[in-house]
Amino acid sequence: MNPVETTELSKNFGDIAAVKGVSLTVRRGEVYGFLGPNGAGKTTTLRMLLGLIRPSSGGVRLLGNPPGHGYLDKVGALIEGPAFYPYLSGRKNLVVLADHAGVARTRVDAVLDTVGLAGRAGDRYATYSLGMKQRLGLASALLKEPELLILDEPTNGLDPAGMADMRVTIRELAANGCTVLLSSHLLAEVEQICDRVGVISRGELVAETTVAELRAGGTLRVVAQPFDQARTVLTTLLGDERVLVRDRAFDLEVEPDQAAKITSELVGAGLAVSEVRWREPDLEEAFLVLTGGGNDVA
Ligand SMILES: Nc1ncnc2c1ncn2[C@@H]1O[C@H](COP(=O)(O)OP(=O)(O)OP(=O)(O)O)[C@@H](O)[C@H]1O
C-alpha cells in the first residue's frame, strides 16, 4: 500500500481544466516533489487529496483509505498558510490546536523541538519572522504524529538560510519514517531534497521519476577551427542529428568515452581543437522541455 495514490484525478473550474487525469504514486518513506510552474495545478491537486475540494472525476487514496471517516487521522498538512492568533505565543497557539484536535499537550514541546522553535516558543506569533511562521505551521502539521505529510510550497518566501533549515527538517522527518509529499516550483529545491519527482504542467502529470532520471543525457562540447571544416568532420563521423551547433561551438550527443576518438579525428584533419569538455545534463533544460517552456520556473 502506497501512502498516496491518485487515479485519473481531474478538476474543472467552469471552463478551466485545472487538473487533468493525474495518476501519481508516493511511496512509503520517500520525499516526493510535486513540481510545476505557477498555475500548473499543484495546489488544486493537493486540495483534492486533503478533501478540501471535491474532484470532478477520478479517485484518491491516502494511506490506503478512500475519503471518509478517519481519512486524515494520520495525515499532517500545511496548505494555504495556517491561521494563528497573532497575540498568542507560538506554544500557546499549538496548545489551542492540540486541544482542538484531541492531541496530548505533551506533543507541543516535542514538535517545537522538531522544527527548531523551542527557544522562541514563548514569544508572540506576531513577532515571528516568516521562517519562524513557516516552522510553526510545520509544527502544527506534526501534532498528530502523521505518517504522511503534505506540504504546499513549504519554503515559499523564505530566505536561503530559512530554506536550508526547512530542507534539513523535512529530510529528518523522512529519515524518521514520515512520508512527505511537497509541492514546489523551484527545481533546485526539489533536486536537493526529493527522492522522486512528479512534474505537472498545464494540469497534466508529464513525468514521474527520480531526479537522476529526469536529467536528459549530457553532451560533449567541442570548439575547433576552422569552424566549417570541423562541422564537416563531425557530421561525417556522427551524422547530422548528433551534432548541435551553439555559438560557434558544437554540442555532440555522444557518450563521454568517445571524446578521445573525436579529438583525434579533428586533429588528424589538421584542425585546431581548443575545447573538448563533457557537459553534465542540464536539469533545467529537461524540465523546460517537459513543461513546454513553462515560464515561472526558477
Ligand atoms: N477556485 C478556483 N476557481 C477557478 N479557477 C481556479 C480555482 N483554483 C485554481 N484555479 C485555476 O486552476 C489552475 C491551477 O491552479 P493551482 O493553484 O492549482 O496551480 P499551482 O500549480 O498550485 O500554482 P501556484 O504555484 O501559482 O499556486 C490555474 O489556472 C488557476 O487559475
The ligand as an SDF file (V2000), in Angstrom:
LIG
                    3D

 31 33  0  0  0  0  0  0  0  0999 V2000
  -11.2360   28.1470   -7.1180 N   0  0  0  0  0  0  0  0  0  0  0  0
  -10.8370   28.3100   -8.3750 C   0  0  0  0  0  0  0  0  0  0  0  0
  -11.6750   28.8330   -9.3070 N   0  0  0  0  0  0  0  0  0  0  0  0
  -11.2770   28.9760  -10.5900 C   0  0  0  0  0  0  0  0  0  0  0  0
  -10.0560   28.6380  -11.0450 N   0  0  0  0  0  0  0  0  0  0  0  0
   -9.1830   28.1310  -10.1800 C   0  0  0  0  0  0  0  0  0  0  0  0
   -9.5190   27.9260   -8.8010 C   0  0  0  0  0  0  0  0  0  0  0  0
   -8.4410   27.3930   -8.1750 N   0  0  0  0  0  0  0  0  0  0  0  0
   -7.4730   27.2700   -9.1280 C   0  0  0  0  0  0  0  0  0  0  0  0
   -7.9120   27.6970  -10.3180 N   0  0  0  0  0  0  0  0  0  0  0  0
   -7.1550   27.6840  -11.5880 C   0  0  0  0  0  0  0  0  0  0  0  0
   -6.6400   26.4000  -11.7790 O   0  0  0  0  0  0  0  0  0  0  0  0
   -5.3250   26.4420  -12.3330 C   0  0  0  0  0  0  0  0  0  0  0  0
   -4.3620   25.7130  -11.4350 C   0  0  0  0  0  0  0  0  0  0  0  0
   -4.1920   26.4510  -10.2330 O   0  0  0  0  0  0  0  0  0  0  0  0
   -3.3420   25.9320   -8.9830 P   0  0  0  0  0  0  0  0  0  0  0  0
   -3.4620   26.9430   -7.8980 O   0  0  0  0  0  0  0  0  0  0  0  0
   -3.7080   24.5330   -8.6730 O   0  0  0  0  0  0  0  0  0  0  0  0
   -1.8670   25.9550   -9.5790 O   0  0  0  0  0  0  0  0  0  0  0  0
   -0.4830   25.7920   -8.8160 P   0  0  0  0  0  0  0  0  0  0  0  0
    0.3260   24.8660   -9.6490 O   0  0  0  0  0  0  0  0  0  0  0  0
   -0.7000   25.4480   -7.4080 O   0  0  0  0  0  0  0  0  0  0  0  0
    0.1070   27.2300   -8.9510 O   0  0  0  0  0  0  0  0  0  0  0  0
    0.6730   28.2140   -7.8130 P   0  0  0  0  0  0  0  0  0  0  0  0
    2.0600   27.7490   -7.5470 O   0  0  0  0  0  0  0  0  0  0  0  0
    0.6120   29.5380   -8.5120 O   0  0  0  0  0  0  0  0  0  0  0  0
   -0.2670   28.1060   -6.6530 O   0  0  0  0  0  0  0  0  0  0  0  0
   -4.9980   27.9030  -12.5380 C   0  0  0  0  0  0  0  0  0  0  0  0
   -5.3150   28.2490  -13.8650 O   0  0  0  0  0  0  0  0  0  0  0  0
   -5.9300   28.6130  -11.5590 C   0  0  0  0  0  0  0  0  0  0  0  0
   -6.2390   29.8880  -12.0120 O   0  0  0  0  0  0  0  0  0  0  0  0
  1  2  1  0
  2  3  1  0
  2  7  2  0
  3  4  2  0
  4  5  1  0
  5  6  2  0
  6  7  1  0
  6 10  1  0
  7  8  1  0
  8  9  2  0
  9 10  1  0
 10 11  1  0
 11 12  1  0
 11 30  1  0
 12 13  1  0
 13 14  1  0
 13 28  1  0
 14 15  1  0
 15 16  1  0
 16 17  2  0
 16 18  1  0
 16 19  1  0
 19 20  1  0
 20 21  2  0
 20 22  1  0
 20 23  1  0
 23 24  1  0
 24 25  2  0
 24 26  1  0
 24 27  1  0
 28 29  1  0
 28 30  1  0
 30 31  1  0
M  END
$$$$
